[in-house]
Amino acid sequence: MKTAPELLEAYLATIQDPAAAAQLFADDGILELPTVDARAQGPEAIERFLTGFLARMPGFAFKDIDISIKTDEQAFGEYGVEVYVPATGKVYKQTYAGRLVAKDGKIKLLREALDTLAASRAFSND
């Protein structure tokens, strides 16, 4: 059974494969980005969310991963991304902070925070 840090590492490593990433979540697991009012619950909804997200940034991949809190049930980490956004011709450079809660070897909750100004700049056409 995977621990919270193992689940976070697996999620970050499989982000380019929405089906694989979504299968890490419990049937009622939640992926939430409250700073941008985004939320998906359950593997099917999470897979759809990630698929749509990746369509906007095909080269999206996490880097500079630092998981600083590691218990069997919870993990907290910071991880970055730097990717080209075809729709705007800009680079999306972001640092995420994520808290993962695990139960029975699955992700119960992954709540991520991000810099909304950096996101706005990358996705605006101005």
PASETOR-371243 format. One record per residue: residue in one letter; y, z, x of N, C-alpha, C, O in turn. Coordinates in nm, 2 decimals, padded with zeros to 4 digits. Atoms other than C-alpha are relative to their C-alpha. Layout:
% residues N
+------+---------+--------+--------+----------+--------+---------+---------+--------+--------+---------+--------+--------+
| rest | n.north |   n.up | n.east | ca.north |  ca.up | ca.east | c.north |   c.up | c.east | o.north |   o.up | o.east |
+------+---------+--------+--------+----------+--------+---------+---------+--------+--------+---------+--------+--------+
|    A |       Y |      Z |      X |        Y |      Z |       X |       Y |      Z |      X |       Y |      Z |      X |
...
+------+---------+--------+--------+----------+--------+---------+---------+--------+--------+---------+--------+--------+
//
This chain:
% residues 126
+------+---------+--------+--------+----------+--------+---------+---------+--------+--------+---------+--------+--------+
| rest | n.north |   n.up | n.east | ca.north |  ca.up | ca.east | c.north |   c.up | c.east | o.north |   o.up | o.east |
+------+---------+--------+--------+----------+--------+---------+---------+--------+--------+---------+--------+--------+
|    M |  -00.12 |  00.00 |  00.08 |    00.00 |  00.00 |   00.00 |   00.12 |  00.00 |  00.09 |   00.13 |  00.08 |  00.18 |
|    K |  -00.12 |  00.01 | -00.08 |    00.34 | -00.10 |   00.14 |   00.10 |  00.11 | -00.03 |   00.12 |  00.15 | -00.14 |
|    T |  -00.11 | -00.10 |  00.01 |    00.61 |  00.15 |   00.21 |   00.13 | -00.07 | -00.03 |   00.14 | -00.19 | -00.02 |
|    A |  -00.14 |  00.06 |  00.02 |    00.98 |  00.10 |   00.12 |   00.05 | -00.08 |  00.11 |   00.10 | -00.19 |  00.09 |
|    P |  -00.05 |  00.08 | -00.11 |    01.08 | -00.01 |   00.47 |  -00.08 | -00.13 |  00.01 |  -00.03 | -00.24 |  00.04 |
|    E |   00.09 |  00.12 | -00.01 |    00.78 | -00.25 |   00.48 |   00.04 | -00.10 | -00.11 |   00.04 | -00.23 | -00.09 |
|    L |  -00.04 |  00.08 |  00.11 |    00.88 | -00.39 |   00.14 |   00.14 | -00.07 |  00.02 |   00.16 | -00.19 | -00.01 |
|    L |  -00.13 |  00.06 | -00.03 |    01.24 | -00.44 |   00.25 |  -00.01 | -00.10 |  00.10 |   00.05 | -00.21 |  00.09 |
|    E |   00.03 |  00.10 | -00.10 |    01.13 | -00.62 |   00.56 |  -00.06 | -00.12 | -00.05 |  -00.02 | -00.23 | -00.02 |
|    A |   00.07 |  00.12 |  00.06 |    00.90 | -00.84 |   00.36 |   00.09 | -00.08 | -00.09 |   00.09 | -00.20 | -00.08 |
|    Y |  -00.09 |  00.07 |  00.08 |    01.17 | -00.92 |   00.11 |   00.10 | -00.08 |  00.08 |   00.12 | -00.20 |  00.05 |
|    L |  -00.10 |  00.07 | -00.09 |    01.42 | -01.01 |   00.38 |  -00.06 | -00.12 |  00.07 |   00.00 | -00.23 |  00.09 |
|    A |   00.07 |  00.11 | -00.07 |    01.16 | -01.23 |   00.56 |  -00.04 | -00.11 | -00.09 |  -00.05 | -00.23 | -00.05 |
|    T |   00.04 |  00.11 |  00.10 |    01.06 | -01.42 |   00.24 |   00.11 | -00.05 | -00.09 |   00.07 | -00.12 | -00.19 |
|    I |  -00.11 |  00.04 |  00.09 |    01.40 | -01.48 |   00.09 |   00.00 | -00.15 | -00.03 |   00.04 | -00.19 | -00.13 |
|    Q |   00.00 |  00.15 |  00.02 |    01.35 | -01.86 |   00.14 |  -00.11 | -00.04 | -00.10 |  -00.12 | -00.16 | -00.14 |
|    D |   00.11 |  00.03 |  00.10 |    01.04 | -01.84 |  -00.09 |   00.02 |  00.09 | -00.12 |  -00.04 |  00.20 | -00.12 |
|    P |  -00.03 | -00.09 |  00.11 |    01.16 | -01.70 |  -00.42 |  -00.12 |  00.05 | -00.07 |  -00.12 |  00.17 | -00.12 |
|    A |   00.12 | -00.05 |  00.07 |    00.81 | -01.68 |  -00.57 |  -00.06 |  00.12 |  00.08 |  -00.10 |  00.22 |  00.03 |
|    A |   00.06 | -00.11 | -00.09 |    00.68 | -01.47 |  -00.27 |   00.09 |  00.12 |  00.00 |   00.04 |  00.23 | -00.01 |
|    A |  -00.09 | -00.12 |  00.00 |    00.99 | -01.25 |  -00.27 |  -00.01 |  00.07 | -00.13 |  -00.01 |  00.20 | -00.13 |
|    A |   00.01 | -00.06 |  00.13 |    00.97 | -01.19 |  -00.64 |  -00.13 |  00.08 | -00.03 |  -00.13 |  00.17 | -00.10 |
|    Q |   00.12 | -00.07 |  00.02 |    00.61 | -01.09 |  -00.62 |  -00.01 |  00.14 |  00.07 |  -00.10 |  00.22 |  00.04 |
|    L |  -00.01 | -00.13 | -00.06 |    00.71 | -00.79 |  -00.41 |   00.05 |  00.11 | -00.10 |   00.04 |  00.23 | -00.08 |
|    F |  -00.05 | -00.09 |  00.10 |    00.87 | -00.64 |  -00.72 |  -00.10 |  00.04 | -00.11 |  -00.19 | -00.03 | -00.14 |
|    A |   00.09 | -00.05 |  00.11 |    00.70 | -00.43 |  -00.99 |   00.03 | -00.08 | -00.12 |   00.14 | -00.15 | -00.13 |
|    D |  -00.02 |  00.08 |  00.13 |    00.67 | -00.58 |  -01.34 |   00.13 |  00.03 | -00.06 |   00.19 | -00.05 | -00.12 |
|    D |  -00.13 | -00.03 |  00.05 |    00.98 | -00.39 |  -01.43 |   00.10 |  00.02 |  00.11 |   00.21 |  00.09 |  00.09 |
|    G |  -00.09 | -00.02 | -00.11 |    01.14 | -00.40 |  -01.09 |   00.13 | -00.07 | -00.02 |   00.14 | -00.17 | -00.09 |
|    I |  -00.13 |  00.05 |  00.02 |    01.51 | -00.47 |  -01.06 |   00.06 | -00.04 |  00.13 |   00.05 |  00.03 |  00.23 |
|    L |  -00.09 |  00.04 | -00.11 |    01.72 | -00.67 |  -00.82 |   00.14 |  00.00 | -00.05 |   00.17 | -00.07 | -00.15 |
|    E |  -00.13 | -00.02 |  00.05 |    02.08 | -00.57 |  -00.86 |   00.11 | -00.02 |  00.10 |   00.10 |  00.04 |  00.21 |
|    L |  -00.12 |  00.01 | -00.09 |    02.41 | -00.67 |  -00.70 |   00.12 |  00.04 | -00.09 |   00.19 | -00.05 | -00.14 |
|    P |  -00.10 | -00.04 |  00.10 |    02.66 | -00.46 |  -00.90 |   00.14 | -00.05 |  00.04 |   00.23 | -00.06 | -00.05 |
|    T |  -00.14 |  00.04 | -00.03 |    02.97 | -00.57 |  -00.70 |   00.03 | -00.14 | -00.05 |   00.15 | -00.18 | -00.05 |
|    V |  -00.02 |  00.13 |  00.06 |    02.92 | -00.92 |  -00.84 |  -00.06 | -00.01 | -00.13 |  -00.08 | -00.12 | -00.19 |
|    D |   00.06 | -00.01 |  00.14 |    02.77 | -00.81 |  -01.17 |  -00.12 | -00.09 | -00.02 |  -00.13 | -00.17 | -00.12 |
|    A |   00.13 |  00.08 |  00.01 |    02.43 | -00.97 |  -01.11 |  -00.12 |  00.09 |  00.00 |  -00.12 |  00.19 |  00.07 |
|    R |   00.12 | -00.08 |  00.02 |    02.10 | -00.83 |  -01.22 |  -00.11 | -00.08 | -00.06 |  -00.09 | -00.16 | -00.15 |
|    A |   00.12 |  00.06 |  00.05 |    01.75 | -00.95 |  -01.27 |  -00.11 |  00.10 |  00.00 |  -00.12 |  00.18 |  00.09 |
|    Q |   00.11 | -00.09 |  00.01 |    01.45 | -00.76 |  -01.39 |  -00.13 | -00.07 | -00.03 |  -00.14 | -00.16 | -00.11 |
|    G |   00.13 |  00.06 |  00.01 |    01.09 | -00.85 |  -01.35 |  -00.02 | -00.12 |  00.09 |   00.08 | -00.19 |  00.12 |
|    P |   00.02 |  00.10 | -00.09 |    00.93 | -01.09 |  -01.11 |   00.05 | -00.14 | -00.04 |   00.10 | -00.22 |  00.04 |
|    E |  -00.04 |  00.13 |  00.04 |    00.99 | -01.40 |  -01.32 |   00.15 | -00.02 |  00.00 |   00.20 | -00.12 |  00.05 |
|    A |  -00.14 |  00.01 |  00.00 |    01.36 | -01.33 |  -01.37 |   00.06 |  00.00 |  00.14 |   00.16 | -00.06 |  00.17 |
|    I |  -00.04 | -00.01 | -00.13 |    01.40 | -01.24 |  -01.01 |  -00.02 | -00.13 |  00.08 |   00.06 | -00.18 |  00.15 |
|    E |   00.02 |  00.13 | -00.06 |    01.24 | -01.56 |  -00.90 |   00.10 | -00.11 | -00.04 |   00.15 | -00.19 |  00.04 |
|    R |  -00.10 |  00.09 |  00.05 |    01.47 | -01.76 |  -01.12 |   00.14 |  00.02 |  00.06 |   00.21 | -00.07 |  00.10 |
|    F |  -00.12 | -00.04 | -00.06 |    01.77 | -01.57 |  -00.99 |   00.01 | -00.05 |  00.15 |   00.11 | -00.11 |  00.19 |
|    L |   00.00 |  00.04 | -00.14 |    01.68 | -01.63 |  -00.63 |  -00.01 | -00.15 |  00.02 |   00.06 | -00.21 |  00.11 |
|    T |   00.00 |  00.15 |  00.00 |    01.60 | -02.00 |  -00.69 |   00.14 | -00.06 | -00.02 |   00.18 | -00.15 |  00.05 |
|    G |  -00.13 |  00.04 |  00.03 |    01.94 | -02.05 |  -00.84 |   00.10 |  00.03 |  00.12 |   00.18 | -00.05 |  00.15 |
|    F |  -00.09 | -00.04 | -00.11 |    02.11 | -01.86 |  -00.56 |  -00.02 | -00.08 |  00.12 |   00.07 | -00.13 |  00.19 |
|    L |   00.03 |  00.08 | -00.11 |    01.93 | -02.05 |  -00.29 |   00.04 | -00.15 | -00.01 |   00.07 | -00.22 |  00.09 |
|    A |  -00.04 |  00.13 |  00.03 |    02.02 | -02.38 |  -00.45 |   00.14 | -00.02 |  00.05 |   00.18 | -00.13 |  00.09 |
|    R |  -00.14 |  00.01 | -00.04 |    02.38 | -02.31 |  -00.37 |   00.02 |  00.01 |  00.15 |   00.12 | -00.03 |  00.21 |
|    M |   00.00 | -00.02 | -00.15 |    02.30 | -02.22 |   00.00 |  -00.14 | -00.03 |  00.06 |  -00.21 |  00.07 |  00.09 |
|    P |   00.13 |  00.03 | -00.04 |    01.99 | -02.40 |   00.11 |  -00.05 |  00.06 |  00.13 |  -00.17 |  00.09 |  00.15 |
|    G |   00.04 | -00.06 | -00.12 |    01.99 | -02.25 |   00.46 |   00.00 |  00.15 |  00.01 |   00.00 |  00.21 |  00.12 |
|    F |  -00.02 | -00.14 |  00.01 |    02.03 | -01.89 |   00.35 |  -00.12 |  00.07 |  00.06 |  -00.24 |  00.05 |  00.03 |
|    A |   00.10 | -00.08 | -00.06 |    01.84 | -01.65 |   00.57 |   00.07 |  00.13 |  00.06 |   00.18 |  00.12 |  00.12 |
|    F |  -00.06 | -00.12 | -00.05 |    01.90 | -01.29 |   00.67 |  -00.02 |  00.01 |  00.15 |  -00.12 | -00.04 |  00.21 |
|    K |   00.01 | -00.02 | -00.14 |    01.97 | -01.19 |   01.03 |   00.06 |  00.14 |  00.03 |   00.12 |  00.20 | -00.06 |
|    D |  -00.06 | -00.13 | -00.04 |    02.09 | -00.88 |   01.22 |  -00.04 |  00.11 | -00.09 |   00.04 |  00.19 | -00.14 |
|    I |   00.06 | -00.09 |  00.09 |    01.86 | -00.66 |   01.02 |  -00.01 |  00.14 |  00.06 |  -00.06 |  00.15 |  00.17 |
|    D |   00.00 | -00.14 | -00.05 |    01.91 | -00.28 |   01.07 |  -00.04 |  00.09 | -00.12 |   00.04 |  00.12 | -00.21 |
|    I |   00.04 | -00.09 |  00.10 |    01.70 | -00.05 |   00.85 |   00.01 |  00.14 |  00.05 |  -00.06 |  00.18 |  00.14 |
|    S |  -00.03 | -00.13 | -00.06 |    01.84 |  00.29 |   00.91 |  -00.06 |  00.12 | -00.07 |  -00.07 |  00.23 | -00.01 |
|    I |   00.06 | -00.11 |  00.08 |    01.68 |  00.51 |   00.64 |  -00.14 | -00.06 | -00.04 |  -00.15 | -00.16 | -00.10 |
|    K |   00.14 |  00.05 |  00.02 |    01.30 |  00.48 |   00.62 |  -00.09 |  00.12 | -00.05 |  -00.12 |  00.21 |  00.03 |
|    T |   00.10 | -00.09 |  00.05 |    01.08 |  00.69 |   00.40 |  -00.10 | -00.08 | -00.08 |  -00.08 | -00.20 | -00.10 |
|    D |   00.10 |  00.08 |  00.08 |    00.77 |  00.59 |   00.20 |   00.06 | -00.06 | -00.13 |   00.02 | -00.17 | -00.17 |
|    E |  -00.05 |  00.04 |  00.13 |    00.97 |  00.57 |  -00.12 |   00.13 | -00.07 |  00.00 |   00.17 | -00.13 | -00.09 |
|    Q |  -00.14 |  00.06 |  00.00 |    01.32 |  00.46 |  -00.01 |   00.03 | -00.05 |  00.14 |  -00.02 |  00.00 |  00.24 |
|    A |  -00.05 |  00.06 | -00.12 |    01.48 |  00.24 |   00.25 |   00.14 | -00.04 | -00.02 |   00.18 | -00.08 | -00.13 |
|    F |  -00.14 |  00.05 |  00.01 |    01.84 |  00.16 |   00.33 |   00.02 | -00.09 |  00.13 |  -00.02 | -00.05 |  00.24 |
|    G |  -00.03 |  00.09 | -00.11 |    01.95 | -00.13 |   00.55 |   00.12 | -00.08 | -00.02 |   00.17 | -00.09 | -00.13 |
|    E |  -00.11 |  00.10 |  00.00 |    02.23 | -00.36 |   00.65 |  -00.06 | -00.12 |  00.06 |  -00.14 | -00.12 |  00.16 |
|    Y |   00.05 |  00.13 | -00.05 |    02.16 | -00.73 |   00.71 |   00.11 | -00.10 | -00.04 |   00.18 | -00.09 | -00.14 |
|    G |  -00.11 |  00.10 |  00.01 |    02.38 | -01.03 |   00.75 |  -00.06 | -00.14 | -00.03 |  -00.18 | -00.16 | -00.03 |
|    V |   00.03 |  00.14 |  00.02 |    02.39 | -01.40 |   00.67 |   00.12 | -00.08 |  00.04 |   00.23 | -00.03 |  00.02 |
|    E |  -00.11 |  00.10 | -00.03 |    02.59 | -01.69 |   00.79 |  -00.06 | -00.14 | -00.03 |  -00.15 | -00.19 |  00.04 |
|    V |   00.06 |  00.12 |  00.05 |    02.52 | -02.01 |   00.60 |   00.11 | -00.09 | -00.05 |   00.21 | -00.05 | -00.11 |
|    Y |  -00.09 |  00.10 |  00.05 |    02.70 | -02.33 |   00.51 |  -00.02 | -00.01 | -00.15 |  -00.13 | -00.01 | -00.20 |
|    V |   00.00 |  00.01 |  00.15 |    02.80 | -02.37 |   00.14 |   00.04 | -00.15 | -00.03 |   00.15 | -00.18 | -00.02 |
|    P |  -00.03 |  00.14 |  00.02 |    02.77 | -02.75 |   00.06 |   00.11 | -00.03 | -00.10 |   00.19 | -00.12 | -00.09 |
|    A |  -00.10 |  00.02 |  00.11 |    02.98 | -02.72 |  -00.26 |   00.15 |  00.01 |  00.04 |   00.23 | -00.05 | -00.01 |
|    T |  -00.14 | -00.02 | -00.05 |    03.29 | -02.60 |  -00.07 |   00.02 | -00.04 |  00.14 |   00.14 | -00.05 |  00.18 |
|    G |  -00.01 |  00.04 | -00.14 |    03.22 | -02.71 |   00.28 |   00.04 |  00.12 |  00.09 |   00.09 |  00.10 |  00.21 |
|    K |  -00.04 | -00.12 | -00.08 |    03.28 | -02.35 |   00.40 |  -00.13 |  00.08 |  00.04 |  -00.24 |  00.05 |  00.00 |
|    V |   00.11 | -00.09 | -00.05 |    03.06 | -02.09 |   00.58 |   00.01 |  00.13 | -00.07 |   00.11 |  00.20 | -00.08 |
|    Y |   00.01 | -00.13 |  00.06 |    02.95 | -01.79 |   00.39 |  -00.06 |  00.10 |  00.10 |  -00.17 |  00.09 |  00.14 |
|    K |   00.04 | -00.10 | -00.09 |    02.94 | -01.50 |   00.63 |   00.01 |  00.14 | -00.07 |   00.12 |  00.18 | -00.12 |
|    Q |   00.01 | -00.12 |  00.08 |    02.83 | -01.17 |   00.48 |  -00.08 |  00.10 |  00.06 |  -00.18 |  00.07 |  00.13 |
|    T |   00.09 | -00.11 | -00.03 |    02.69 | -00.83 |   00.55 |  -00.03 |  00.07 | -00.13 |   00.06 |  00.11 | -00.20 |
|    Y |   00.05 | -00.07 |  00.12 |    02.48 | -00.68 |   00.28 |  -00.04 |  00.14 |  00.04 |  -00.08 |  00.16 |  00.15 |
|    A |   00.06 | -00.14 | -00.02 |    02.39 | -00.31 |   00.24 |  -00.10 |  00.01 | -00.12 |  -00.06 |  00.00 | -00.24 |
|    G |   00.10 | -00.01 |  00.11 |    02.07 | -00.26 |   00.04 |  -00.08 |  00.13 |  00.00 |  -00.12 |  00.18 |  00.11 |
|    R |   00.08 | -00.12 |  00.02 |    01.89 |  00.04 |  -00.10 |  -00.12 | -00.04 | -00.08 |  -00.10 | -00.10 | -00.19 |
|    L |   00.13 |  00.04 |  00.06 |    01.53 | -00.01 |  -00.19 |  -00.08 |  00.13 | -00.04 |  -00.09 |  00.22 |  00.04 |
|    V |   00.09 | -00.11 |  00.05 |    01.32 |  00.23 |  -00.41 |  -00.13 | -00.07 | -00.02 |  -00.14 | -00.17 | -00.10 |
|    A |   00.13 |  00.05 |  00.02 |    00.95 |  00.17 |  -00.40 |  -00.09 |  00.10 | -00.08 |  -00.07 |  00.22 | -00.08 |
|    K |   00.10 | -00.08 |  00.08 |    00.67 |  00.29 |  -00.63 |  -00.13 | -00.08 |  00.00 |  -00.13 | -00.20 | -00.04 |
|    D |   00.13 |  00.06 |  00.01 |    00.30 |  00.21 |  -00.60 |  -00.01 | -00.13 |  00.08 |  -00.07 | -00.22 |  00.04 |
|    G |   00.00 |  00.12 | -00.09 |    00.36 | -00.04 |  -00.32 |   00.08 | -00.12 | -00.04 |   00.06 | -00.23 |  00.01 |
|    K |  -00.09 |  00.11 |  00.05 |    00.61 | -00.25 |  -00.51 |   00.14 |  00.05 |  00.00 |   00.17 |  00.17 |  00.00 |
|    I |  -00.15 | -00.03 |  00.01 |    00.99 | -00.27 |  -00.53 |   00.03 |  00.04 | -00.14 |   00.01 | -00.05 | -00.23 |
|    K |  -00.04 | -00.04 |  00.13 |    01.11 | -00.07 |  -00.82 |   00.15 | -00.04 | -00.02 |   00.19 | -00.07 | -00.13 |
|    L |  -00.14 |  00.04 |  00.01 |    01.48 | -00.13 |  -00.74 |   00.05 | -00.04 |  00.14 |   00.02 |  00.02 |  00.24 |
|    L |  -00.07 |  00.04 | -00.12 |    01.67 | -00.32 |  -00.48 |   00.14 | -00.02 | -00.04 |   00.17 | -00.12 | -00.11 |
|    R |  -00.14 |  00.01 |  00.03 |    02.04 | -00.26 |  -00.51 |   00.08 | -00.04 |  00.13 |   00.07 |  00.03 |  00.23 |
|    E |  -00.07 |  00.05 | -00.12 |    02.26 | -00.46 |  -00.27 |   00.15 |  00.00 | -00.03 |   00.20 | -00.04 | -00.14 |
|    A |  -00.15 |  00.01 |  00.01 |    02.64 | -00.43 |  -00.21 |   00.04 | -00.11 |  00.11 |  -00.03 | -00.13 |  00.21 |
|    L |  -00.06 |  00.10 | -00.09 |    02.85 | -00.70 |  -00.04 |   00.15 | -00.01 | -00.01 |   00.21 |  00.05 | -00.10 |
|    D |  -00.14 |  00.01 | -00.01 |    03.20 | -00.79 |   00.05 |   00.04 | -00.11 | -00.10 |   00.01 | -00.23 | -00.07 |
|    T |  -00.03 |  00.10 |  00.10 |    03.33 | -00.97 |  -00.26 |   00.11 | -00.10 |  00.05 |   00.12 | -00.21 |  00.00 |
|    L |  -00.10 |  00.09 | -00.05 |    03.63 | -01.11 |  -00.07 |  -00.06 | -00.11 |  00.09 |  -00.02 | -00.23 |  00.08 |
|    A |   00.07 |  00.10 | -00.08 |    03.41 | -01.29 |   00.18 |  -00.08 | -00.10 | -00.09 |  -00.08 | -00.22 | -00.06 |
|    A |   00.07 |  00.09 |  00.10 |    03.20 | -01.43 |  -00.11 |   00.10 | -00.09 | -00.07 |   00.08 | -00.21 | -00.08 |
|    S |  -00.10 |  00.08 |  00.07 |    03.51 | -01.54 |  -00.29 |   00.06 | -00.11 |  00.08 |   00.07 | -00.23 |  00.04 |
|    R |  -00.06 |  00.10 | -00.09 |    03.65 | -01.72 |   00.01 |  -00.10 | -00.11 |  00.02 |  -00.06 | -00.23 |  00.03 |
|    A |   00.10 |  00.10 | -00.03 |    03.32 | -01.90 |   00.08 |  -00.03 | -00.09 | -00.12 |  -00.06 | -00.21 | -00.10 |
|    F |   00.04 |  00.08 |  00.12 |    03.27 | -02.02 |  -00.28 |   00.12 | -00.06 | -00.08 |   00.10 | -00.12 | -00.18 |
|    S |  -00.12 |  00.06 |  00.07 |    03.63 | -02.11 |  -00.38 |   00.03 | -00.13 |  00.06 |   00.00 | -00.16 |  00.18 |
|    N |  -00.03 |  00.13 | -00.04 |    03.75 | -02.46 |  -00.36 |   00.14 | -00.02 |  00.06 |   00.19 | -00.13 |  00.08 |
|    D |  -00.14 |  00.00 | -00.05 |    04.10 | -02.37 |  -00.24 |   00.01 | -00.02 |  00.15 |   00.12 | -00.03 |  00.20 |
+------+---------+--------+--------+----------+--------+---------+---------+--------+--------+---------+--------+--------+
//
